[in-house]
C-alpha cells in the first residue's frame, strides 16, 4: 500500500484493495444452513483489522500523495443474516472492523425488487463501520452481478435487457461502483456448454451488452443504461 501511494504520488490514480466473496471464507464447505464458526469470525476480524491498520499507516506516511488507496470488504451471503439471523460477515465481522467500502457479490440479491434490496442495504449500513476517507456518499458497491445468456436461449438482446434492468436498479439505489461478471464466460452447464456469463462469447464475438457498457463508459454521468 505504501508503494502504491509513493510510486503514484504525482498521479490521480485510485486503487481498491479487498477480498472476494468473504462469507465463503467463513463457510469453506459452503454449507449455508449453519452459522459461521466463531473461531473463523474472530480470525476474519483480526485479518481485516490488521489490513486496514496497515492502510491507515500508509496514508499517514504519504498524506500528500495524489494517488488514493481504498479498502473494501466483500460479502456474498447477506440474506442469510437478514432473513434468518445467521452469523455472517455483515452482522458478525463488520461491526468490529473499519472499512472504506462494503462490496456485494450480489447473486443472491440481483433479482429481488428494488424495495427489498434497499431494505438489505439499510441493514448492511446499520452494521458497517465506515471510515471517513472516501469521497462517495454511498459506500456499498456491487462487486459482481450478471444474468447468464443461456437463460434467454443465448439471445443477445434479451441478455442485455435483463442485465441493464439490474444495473439500473442498483444505480437508482445510489451504487456508484458496479461490476458485471464477466468479460469471458467462466461457468459451464453439466453438458459442458457455456452458461454465457460474458461480454465476449466463446467465438470471440462481442455480445450486445458489451456495447451497452461501452456506451455507458463513453457517456459517463448519464445515471442509467439504455439500449
DOVO-65116 format. One line per field, with one value per residue: residue number from 0; residue in three letters; y negated, x negated, z negated of N, C-alpha, C in turn. Coordinates in Angstrom, 3 decimals. Atoms other than C-alpha are relative to their C-alpha. Layout:
N
nr = [NUM	...]
rest = [ALA	...]
nyy = [Y	...]
nxx = [X	...]
nzz = [Z	...]
cayy = [Y	...]
caxx = [X	...]
cazz = [Z	...]
cyy = [Y	...]
cxx = [X	...]
czz = [Z	...]
% end
This chain:
227
nr = [0	1	2	3	4	5	6	7	8	9	10	11	12	13	14	15	16	17	18	19	20	21	22	23	24	25	26	27	28	29	30	31	32	33	34	35	36	37	38	39	40	41	42	43	44	45	46	47	48	49	50	51	52	53	54	55	56	57	58	59	60	61	62	63	64	65	66	67	68	69	70	71	72	73	74	75	76	77	78	79	80	81	82	83	84	85	86	87	88	89	90	91	92	93	94	95	96	97	98	99	100	101	102	103	104	105	106	107	108	109	110	111	112	113	114	115	116	117	118	119	120	121	122	123	124	125	126	127	128	129	130	131	132	133	134	135	136	137	138	139	140	141	142	143	144	145	146	147	148	149	150	151	152	153	154	155	156	157	158	159	160	161	162	163	164	165	166	167	168	169	170	171	172	173	174	175	176	177	178	179	180	181	182	183	184	185	186	187	188	189	190	191	192	193	194	195	196	197	198	199	200	201	202	203	204	205	206	207	208	209	210	211	212	213	214	215	216	217	218	219	220	221	222	223	224	225	226]
rest = [UNK	UNK	UNK	UNK	UNK	UNK	UNK	UNK	UNK	UNK	UNK	UNK	UNK	UNK	UNK	UNK	UNK	UNK	UNK	UNK	UNK	UNK	UNK	UNK	UNK	UNK	UNK	UNK	UNK	UNK	UNK	UNK	UNK	UNK	UNK	UNK	UNK	UNK	UNK	UNK	UNK	UNK	UNK	UNK	UNK	UNK	UNK	UNK	UNK	UNK	UNK	UNK	UNK	UNK	UNK	UNK	UNK	UNK	UNK	UNK	UNK	UNK	UNK	UNK	UNK	UNK	UNK	UNK	UNK	UNK	UNK	UNK	UNK	UNK	UNK	UNK	UNK	UNK	UNK	UNK	UNK	UNK	UNK	UNK	UNK	UNK	UNK	UNK	UNK	UNK	UNK	UNK	UNK	UNK	UNK	UNK	UNK	UNK	UNK	UNK	UNK	UNK	UNK	UNK	UNK	UNK	UNK	UNK	UNK	UNK	UNK	UNK	UNK	UNK	UNK	UNK	UNK	UNK	UNK	UNK	UNK	UNK	UNK	UNK	UNK	UNK	UNK	UNK	UNK	UNK	UNK	UNK	UNK	UNK	UNK	UNK	UNK	UNK	UNK	UNK	UNK	UNK	UNK	UNK	UNK	UNK	UNK	UNK	UNK	UNK	UNK	UNK	UNK	UNK	UNK	UNK	UNK	UNK	UNK	UNK	UNK	UNK	UNK	UNK	UNK	UNK	UNK	UNK	UNK	UNK	UNK	UNK	UNK	UNK	UNK	UNK	UNK	UNK	UNK	UNK	UNK	UNK	UNK	UNK	UNK	UNK	UNK	UNK	UNK	UNK	UNK	UNK	UNK	UNK	UNK	UNK	UNK	UNK	UNK	UNK	UNK	UNK	UNK	UNK	UNK	UNK	UNK	UNK	UNK	UNK	UNK	UNK	UNK	UNK	UNK	UNK	UNK	UNK	UNK	UNK	UNK	UNK	UNK	UNK	UNK	UNK	UNK]
nyy = [1.194	1.138	0.116	0.594	1.420	0.638	-0.095	0.795	1.153	1.172	-0.350	-0.142	-1.388	-0.614	-1.438	-0.591	-1.252	-0.686	-1.452	-0.515	-0.855	-0.328	-0.966	-1.349	-0.201	-0.429	-1.281	-0.593	-1.110	0.637	-0.482	1.215	-0.293	0.116	1.211	-0.019	-0.309	1.184	0.160	0.607	1.394	0.732	0.082	0.988	1.319	0.367	0.162	1.300	1.054	0.150	0.543	1.407	0.738	0.209	1.050	1.266	0.402	0.450	1.319	0.968	0.199	0.747	0.774	0.890	-0.777	0.187	-1.330	-0.403	-1.439	-0.229	-1.368	-0.485	-1.345	-0.561	-1.024	-0.657	-0.708	0.957	-0.361	-0.990	0.763	0.900	-0.740	-1.083	0.343	-0.852	0.704	0.241	1.174	1.245	0.230	-0.546	0.544	1.436	0.915	-0.019	0.425	1.203	-0.194	1.118	-0.452	-1.376	-0.510	-1.124	-0.945	0.194	-1.013	-0.286	1.207	0.779	-0.090	0.469	1.308	1.150	0.259	-1.018	0.272	1.195	-0.424	-0.716	1.029	0.650	-0.981	0.006	1.273	0.051	-0.717	0.388	1.026	0.596	1.066	1.282	0.252	-0.126	1.152	-0.373	-0.063	-1.378	-0.779	-1.394	-0.188	-1.323	-0.648	-0.925	-0.300	-0.490	-1.050	-0.683	0.045	-1.239	0.125	0.619	-0.710	0.714	1.196	1.070	1.189	-0.291	-0.049	1.388	0.652	-0.484	0.544	1.443	0.188	-0.136	1.135	1.215	-0.136	0.333	1.404	0.828	-0.089	0.793	-0.670	0.716	-0.926	-1.200	-0.843	-1.146	-1.232	0.300	0.278	-1.281	-1.003	-0.881	-1.078	-0.849	-0.885	-1.393	-0.591	0.595	1.230	1.185	0.665	1.306	1.142	0.545	1.145	-0.545	-1.400	-0.984	0.122	1.227	1.084	0.882	-0.131	1.325	0.689	0.625	1.325	0.821	0.470	0.903	1.277	0.617	0.504	1.175	1.049	-0.038	0.998	0.017	-0.497	-1.239	-0.596	-0.183	-0.723]
nxx = [-0.829	0.909	0.653	-0.959	-0.131	1.275	0.325	-0.935	-0.326	-0.248	-1.027	-1.368	-0.412	-0.690	0.169	-0.969	0.525	-1.003	-0.090	-1.026	-1.057	0.534	-0.770	0.527	1.128	-0.584	-0.663	0.770	-0.738	-1.170	-1.229	-0.760	-1.016	0.534	0.725	1.451	0.667	0.499	1.436	0.222	-0.434	1.045	1.155	-0.249	0.043	1.417	0.566	-0.395	0.558	1.416	0.113	-0.405	1.003	1.135	-0.389	-0.004	1.399	0.494	-0.579	0.658	1.375	-0.016	-1.252	-0.112	-0.064	-1.207	-0.594	-0.859	-0.195	-1.205	-0.158	-1.388	-0.294	-1.066	-0.869	-0.810	-1.144	-0.659	-1.395	-0.040	-0.076	-1.153	-1.263	-0.005	0.808	1.184	1.269	0.695	0.863	-0.730	-0.399	0.982	1.329	-0.036	-0.043	1.250	1.116	-0.242	0.205	-0.452	-1.172	-0.480	-0.285	-0.925	-0.144	-1.441	-0.821	-1.180	-0.825	-0.176	-1.338	-0.999	-0.541	0.774	-0.360	0.643	1.439	0.187	-0.077	1.234	1.050	-0.150	0.463	1.465	0.506	-0.208	1.109	1.308	0.790	0.712	0.969	-0.386	1.067	-0.410	-0.763	-1.352	-1.011	-0.493	1.219	-0.191	0.236	-0.361	1.200	-0.400	-1.384	-0.077	-0.936	0.655	-0.704	-0.730	-1.369	-0.803	0.302	1.132	-0.455	0.837	-0.770	-0.705	1.059	0.360	-1.127	-0.107	1.108	-0.241	-1.013	0.655	0.922	-0.756	-0.555	1.078	0.352	-1.045	0.147	1.160	1.289	0.820	1.030	-0.772	0.782	-0.671	0.793	1.422	0.374	-0.096	-0.711	0.825	-0.826	-0.605	-1.086	0.462	0.353	1.241	-0.230	0.174	-1.192	-0.134	0.333	1.044	-0.128	0.560	-0.406	1.064	0.452	0.781	-0.871	-0.537	-1.461	-0.621	0.205	1.322	-0.128	-0.766	0.942	0.926	-0.696	-0.075	1.323	0.270	-0.956	-0.034	-0.807	-1.391	-0.760	-0.683	0.332	-1.097	0.413]
nzz = [0.000	0.007	-1.302	-0.934	0.306	-0.295	-1.430	-0.810	0.833	-0.846	-0.979	0.532	-0.163	1.120	0.123	0.919	0.533	0.808	-0.105	-0.911	0.564	1.312	0.792	-0.261	0.911	1.275	-0.236	-1.095	-0.602	-0.631	0.635	0.308	1.011	1.354	0.343	-0.146	1.275	0.690	-0.172	-1.319	0.121	0.719	-0.887	-1.048	0.629	0.169	-1.348	-0.536	0.847	-0.347	-1.360	-0.042	0.758	-0.904	-0.943	0.727	0.174	-1.303	-0.261	0.881	-0.460	-1.265	0.028	-1.152	-1.235	-0.801	-0.149	1.106	0.189	0.790	0.488	0.040	0.498	-0.840	0.574	-1.020	0.587	0.899	0.280	1.084	1.245	-0.052	0.054	0.987	1.162	0.092	0.148	-1.251	0.087	0.215	1.391	0.936	-0.263	-0.306	1.145	0.758	-0.848	-0.785	-1.427	-0.822	-0.745	0.041	-1.338	-0.037	-1.098	0.227	-0.663	0.806	0.099	-1.218	-0.596	0.950	-0.337	0.455	1.389	0.838	0.010	0.812	1.404	0.304	0.085	1.304	0.981	-0.063	0.522	1.452	0.623	-0.539	0.680	-1.129	0.218	-0.585	-0.963	-1.400	-0.472	-0.395	1.057	0.075	0.221	-0.418	-1.425	-0.507	-0.514	-1.064	-0.355	-1.373	-0.401	-1.123	-1.277	-0.307	0.486	-1.054	-1.240	-0.590	-0.710	0.522	0.377	1.248	1.017	0.304	0.671	1.380	0.781	0.107	1.046	1.302	0.139	0.301	1.347	0.931	-0.191	0.599	1.450	0.391	-0.190	-0.966	-0.474	-0.313	-0.898	-0.632	-0.117	-0.061	-1.382	-0.688	0.786	0.832	0.543	-1.018	0.411	0.119	-1.293	-0.473	-0.759	0.839	0.526	-0.645	0.849	-0.853	-0.895	-1.236	0.061	-0.225	-1.382	-0.081	-0.460	1.026	0.065	0.102	1.271	-0.079	-0.602	0.939	1.013	-0.670	-0.160	1.321	0.361	-0.827	0.363	1.455	0.663	-0.400	1.136	-0.270	-1.285	-0.957	-1.191]
cayy = [0.000	-2.352	-1.544	-2.454	-5.779	-6.525	-5.296	-7.136	-10.097	-12.586	-10.884	-10.953	-7.203	-5.148	-1.605	0.643	3.432	6.061	9.682	11.874	13.375	13.318	15.385	18.406	17.799	18.206	21.220	23.047	26.026	23.593	25.026	22.184	23.904	23.241	20.323	19.387	20.855	18.322	19.047	18.148	14.983	13.912	14.723	12.624	9.707	9.744	10.103	7.036	5.013	5.660	4.886	1.648	0.581	1.045	-1.133	-3.826	-3.848	-4.178	-7.117	-8.819	-8.348	-9.803	-12.390	-14.470	-11.615	-12.320	-8.576	-7.051	-3.532	-2.372	0.734	2.843	5.923	8.146	10.269	12.764	14.240	11.182	12.598	15.488	12.925	10.528	13.183	15.881	14.093	16.383	15.395	13.904	11.114	8.428	8.961	10.702	9.022	5.570	4.083	4.838	3.532	0.349	0.180	-2.378	-0.364	2.733	4.794	7.251	10.274	9.934	13.176	13.671	10.118	9.079	10.311	9.043	5.938	2.515	2.145	5.419	4.545	1.115	2.762	5.008	2.006	0.304	3.468	3.522	-0.154	0.390	2.682	1.110	-0.983	-3.204	-5.367	-8.999	-8.637	-8.309	-10.943	-8.995	-9.330	-5.785	-3.246	0.037	1.180	4.158	6.439	8.907	9.120	10.835	12.880	15.575	15.638	19.297	18.268	16.429	19.084	17.050	14.192	11.317	8.560	10.259	10.935	7.248	6.084	8.263	7.023	3.394	3.747	4.942	2.279	-0.489	0.868	0.708	-2.697	-4.075	-2.942	-5.025	-2.459	-4.277	-1.238	1.712	4.598	7.100	10.700	11.334	10.390	14.065	16.966	18.993	21.362	24.282	26.357	30.108	30.889	28.744	25.872	22.312	20.514	17.251	15.077	12.974	9.770	11.641	15.065	18.295	17.455	14.241	12.074	9.064	9.533	6.680	5.975	5.249	2.317	1.132	0.924	-0.674	-3.369	-3.988	-4.392	-6.912	-8.848	-8.880	-10.630	-9.769	-7.817	-4.854	-2.460	-2.497	-0.167]
caxx = [0.000	-2.851	-4.494	-1.310	-0.945	-4.635	-5.078	-1.996	-2.152	-2.075	0.761	4.519	4.992	7.313	6.640	9.191	7.912	10.199	11.298	13.529	16.838	15.819	18.686	17.157	14.041	16.273	18.022	15.334	17.655	20.327	22.895	25.428	27.595	25.265	23.713	20.155	17.834	16.794	13.093	13.341	15.270	12.597	9.854	11.504	11.980	8.265	7.356	9.368	8.184	4.547	5.065	6.929	4.398	1.649	3.581	4.068	0.324	-0.395	1.979	0.325	-3.133	-2.118	0.580	-0.174	-0.011	2.422	2.934	5.639	5.868	9.262	10.228	13.358	14.845	16.840	19.757	21.907	24.416	26.112	29.630	28.750	28.268	31.005	33.710	32.639	30.325	27.399	23.799	22.242	19.790	22.468	23.573	20.529	17.499	18.494	19.331	15.802	13.692	13.305	13.510	13.901	16.465	18.603	18.747	21.506	21.120	24.797	26.029	28.478	29.843	29.822	33.307	35.037	37.185	35.649	37.524	36.189	32.628	32.979	34.001	30.927	28.686	30.107	29.402	25.778	25.283	26.643	23.670	20.911	18.179	17.126	14.030	14.218	11.621	13.766	15.450	18.673	21.850	22.966	20.461	21.964	20.580	21.510	18.535	20.436	23.767	24.901	27.640	26.176	27.125	28.285	31.388	32.552	31.565	28.400	30.478	28.034	30.635	32.657	29.449	28.541	32.033	32.036	28.637	29.467	32.507	30.351	27.710	30.299	31.836	28.502	27.749	31.085	30.220	27.045	24.373	21.568	19.350	20.994	19.100	20.589	19.343	17.574	15.631	15.353	17.532	16.141	19.024	20.473	23.628	23.443	23.296	20.166	21.808	21.171	23.650	22.915	21.639	19.798	19.282	17.221	18.571	16.662	16.408	14.564	17.562	18.626	22.230	24.785	24.270	20.591	21.640	24.162	21.438	19.069	21.640	22.081	18.324	18.190	21.145	20.257	22.693	25.939	27.029	28.622	28.108	30.310	30.187]
cazz = [0.000	-0.812	2.506	4.401	2.605	3.119	6.694	7.978	5.611	8.500	10.395	9.875	9.556	7.358	6.134	4.432	2.189	0.718	0.631	2.768	1.506	-2.128	-3.510	-1.797	-3.901	-6.936	-5.389	-3.382	-2.864	-1.589	-3.994	-4.024	-6.644	-9.582	-11.415	-10.648	-13.333	-15.960	-15.514	-11.823	-12.642	-15.123	-12.640	-9.952	-12.343	-13.153	-9.470	-8.426	-11.423	-10.517	-6.838	-7.449	-10.089	-7.501	-5.049	-7.679	-8.383	-4.663	-4.367	-7.320	-5.800	-2.416	-3.247	-0.148	2.367	5.181	5.542	3.364	1.957	0.681	-1.242	-0.850	-2.485	-0.147	-1.319	0.544	-1.947	-3.428	-3.141	-5.476	-8.224	-7.130	-6.810	-9.263	-11.708	-10.887	-11.662	-8.573	-7.788	-7.825	-11.432	-12.956	-11.354	-10.043	-13.464	-14.699	-11.805	-9.827	-6.056	-3.281	-1.338	-1.527	1.657	2.556	4.747	5.444	6.974	4.097	4.402	8.033	8.985	5.848	6.026	5.636	2.344	0.942	1.957	0.383	-2.905	-2.745	-2.038	-5.128	-7.102	-5.921	-6.737	-10.243	-10.964	-8.880	-10.474	-7.583	-7.549	-6.544	-3.801	-0.690	1.461	2.093	0.077	0.901	-0.374	0.886	4.199	6.353	6.872	9.063	10.844	14.007	15.670	17.966	21.603	21.636	19.701	22.821	25.339	25.996	27.370	27.021	26.909	24.160	22.235	22.486	21.461	18.328	17.214	17.979	15.712	12.818	13.443	13.430	10.234	8.419	9.918	8.729	5.189	5.222	6.088	7.850	8.474	10.246	11.849	14.314	14.214	16.538	19.643	20.681	19.548	16.656	15.908	17.830	17.656	16.883	20.599	20.958	22.821	21.607	19.378	21.143	18.308	20.832	22.748	25.334	26.226	26.815	30.527	29.700	30.593	28.542	27.375	27.306	23.610	24.326	26.499	23.927	21.286	23.778	24.479	20.764	20.290	23.137	21.740	18.055	15.808	17.565	14.462	16.201	19.101	22.175	25.120]
cyy = [-1.249	-0.197	-0.612	-1.506	-0.772	-0.023	-0.917	-1.297	-1.237	0.246	0.183	1.404	0.481	1.507	0.512	1.377	0.654	1.497	0.390	0.917	0.530	0.989	1.433	0.259	0.491	1.378	0.728	1.202	-0.473	0.556	-1.202	0.207	-0.210	-1.354	0.160	0.301	-1.246	-0.203	-0.602	-1.468	-0.828	-0.150	-1.044	-1.413	-0.464	-0.285	-1.376	-1.138	-0.266	-0.664	-1.486	-0.869	-0.296	-1.107	-1.362	-0.521	-0.527	-1.389	-1.079	-0.307	-0.842	-0.840	-0.868	0.750	-0.263	1.341	0.330	1.524	0.190	1.479	0.389	1.415	0.543	1.146	0.648	0.798	-0.900	0.456	1.080	-0.698	-0.840	0.737	0.979	-0.293	0.820	-0.845	-0.043	-1.247	-1.239	-0.262	0.469	-0.571	-1.518	-0.894	-0.173	-0.475	-1.284	0.281	-1.267	0.328	1.388	0.389	1.210	0.813	0.380	1.027	0.280	-1.167	-0.501	0.065	-0.324	-1.373	-1.106	-0.273	0.988	-0.246	-1.227	0.333	0.714	-0.969	-0.720	0.908	0.032	-1.260	-0.112	0.692	-0.545	-1.144	-0.642	-1.030	-1.293	-0.396	-0.091	-1.136	0.309	-0.007	1.424	0.938	1.499	0.075	1.444	0.617	1.001	-0.050	0.573	1.094	0.692	0.082	1.258	-0.081	-0.619	0.672	-0.646	-1.112	-1.204	-1.221	0.217	0.063	-1.425	-0.691	0.404	-0.597	-1.515	-0.280	0.086	-1.168	-1.261	0.037	-0.363	-1.484	-0.905	0.022	-0.677	0.658	-0.705	0.878	1.334	0.805	1.168	1.182	0.750	-0.367	1.260	1.012	0.880	1.141	0.762	0.833	1.445	0.645	-0.611	-1.272	-1.213	-0.540	-1.379	-1.165	-0.741	-1.350	0.341	1.503	0.946	0.067	-1.262	-1.207	-0.819	0.064	-1.380	-0.734	-0.630	-1.428	-0.935	-0.579	-0.978	-1.382	-0.738	-0.604	-1.264	-1.170	-0.022	-1.133	0.009	0.652	1.246	0.540	0.108	0.731	-0.955]
cxx = [-0.868	-0.638	0.934	0.107	-1.267	-0.266	0.869	0.388	0.324	1.066	1.357	0.517	0.712	-0.214	0.968	-0.513	1.056	-0.050	1.120	0.939	-0.368	0.795	-0.413	-1.257	0.499	0.641	-0.715	0.673	1.277	1.325	0.788	1.032	-0.498	-0.665	-1.477	-0.628	-0.627	-1.492	-0.333	0.418	-1.092	-1.257	0.191	-0.002	-1.450	-0.658	0.328	-0.558	-1.459	-0.154	0.377	-0.970	-1.219	0.309	-0.013	-1.422	-0.590	0.540	-0.683	-1.418	-0.044	1.280	0.211	0.062	1.316	0.679	0.800	0.102	1.166	0.151	1.473	0.053	1.156	0.721	0.806	1.177	0.710	1.406	0.115	0.151	1.272	1.315	0.052	-0.854	-1.255	-1.273	-0.738	-0.873	0.788	0.292	-1.029	-1.402	0.045	0.025	-1.340	-1.209	0.386	-0.318	0.436	1.307	0.432	0.330	0.932	-0.201	1.471	0.912	1.300	0.979	0.525	1.404	1.113	0.509	-0.908	0.269	-0.671	-1.508	-0.297	0.031	-1.288	-1.170	0.062	-0.515	-1.527	-0.552	0.175	-1.130	-1.368	-0.625	-0.898	-1.022	0.556	-0.954	0.476	0.922	1.462	0.939	0.484	-1.195	0.184	-0.243	0.320	-1.225	0.282	1.513	-0.012	1.043	-0.609	0.893	0.825	1.445	0.934	-0.260	-1.120	0.444	-0.715	0.764	0.743	-0.983	-0.385	1.113	0.080	-1.100	0.076	1.008	-0.632	-0.948	0.751	0.601	-1.046	-0.369	1.015	-0.052	-1.282	-1.340	-0.775	-1.083	0.695	-0.773	0.841	-0.966	0.465	-0.305	0.134	0.691	-0.955	0.801	0.664	1.125	-0.506	-0.400	-1.262	0.170	-0.096	1.331	0.205	-0.101	-1.139	0.385	-0.587	0.246	-1.139	-0.441	-0.839	0.802	0.506	1.529	0.614	-0.260	-1.385	0.135	0.831	-0.920	-0.997	0.622	0.070	-1.338	-0.342	0.897	0.172	0.872	1.455	0.897	0.808	-0.480	1.251	-0.552	-0.030]
czz = [0.000	1.358	1.032	-0.218	0.335	1.502	0.848	-0.696	0.812	1.053	-0.680	0.299	-1.250	0.048	-1.062	-0.419	-0.876	0.214	0.959	-0.776	-1.388	-0.815	0.292	-0.797	-1.355	0.112	1.150	0.646	0.679	-0.511	-0.502	-1.097	-1.424	-0.213	0.324	-1.355	-0.624	0.202	1.365	-0.010	-0.664	0.844	1.083	-0.562	-0.134	1.347	0.566	-0.842	0.353	1.361	0.037	-0.795	0.868	1.005	-0.682	-0.200	1.309	0.330	-0.835	0.466	1.269	0.095	1.230	1.328	0.720	0.279	-1.257	-0.032	-0.943	-0.323	0.013	-0.565	0.819	-0.699	1.121	-0.561	-1.020	-0.368	-1.071	-1.346	-0.045	-0.224	-1.169	-1.242	-0.162	-0.067	1.338	-0.159	-0.418	-1.472	-1.021	0.168	0.174	-1.236	-0.706	0.803	0.719	1.458	0.738	0.705	-0.465	1.438	-0.109	1.265	-0.024	0.652	-0.765	-0.029	1.337	0.613	-0.995	0.445	-0.515	-1.475	-0.946	-0.087	-0.850	-1.488	-0.426	-0.083	-1.350	-1.119	-0.043	-0.655	-1.516	-0.761	0.393	-0.792	1.052	-0.470	0.598	1.123	1.448	0.411	0.322	-1.198	-0.206	-0.032	0.261	1.494	0.384	0.660	1.101	0.183	1.403	0.180	1.216	1.230	0.282	-0.455	1.028	1.341	0.773	0.949	-0.605	-0.459	-1.316	-1.170	-0.408	-0.784	-1.474	-0.874	-0.138	-1.118	-1.390	-0.242	-0.409	-1.397	-1.042	0.090	-0.686	-1.523	-0.490	0.181	1.108	0.615	0.194	1.042	0.514	0.064	1.232	1.445	0.858	-0.912	-0.800	-0.612	1.138	-0.601	-0.057	1.322	0.610	0.794	-0.923	-0.519	0.631	-0.957	0.693	0.592	1.357	-0.041	0.380	1.456	0.199	0.440	-1.192	0.048	-0.206	-1.306	-0.082	0.497	-0.882	-1.067	0.614	0.165	-1.326	-0.390	0.784	-0.365	-1.514	-0.537	0.401	-1.039	0.246	1.347	0.858	1.198	1.190]
% end
